[in-house]
């Protein structure tokens, strides 16, 4: 998120770039309204960041569990194959 101040005909206009597709122009508003809007945007951005981190951690936990299950299954399968091979060799 970035902020840019532009002076147009003596009026300060703030443009807030939230991402590449979303921007908000704050022109001809009182200072309190601008502050409130900018504060809301910052809070929303912080909450989005927290949710993104939680989603990433959740994905990593699920992926780790899946890989652990697959590893244990493969080890069990290979152990069974090796056991059967050694049993046949002794017969």
Buried (B, 14 or more C-beta within 10 A) or exposed (E): EEEEEEEEEEEEBBBBEBEEEEEEEBEEBEEEEBEEBBEEBEEEEEEEEEEEEEEEEEEEEEEEEEEEEEEEEEEEEEEEEEEEEEEEEEE
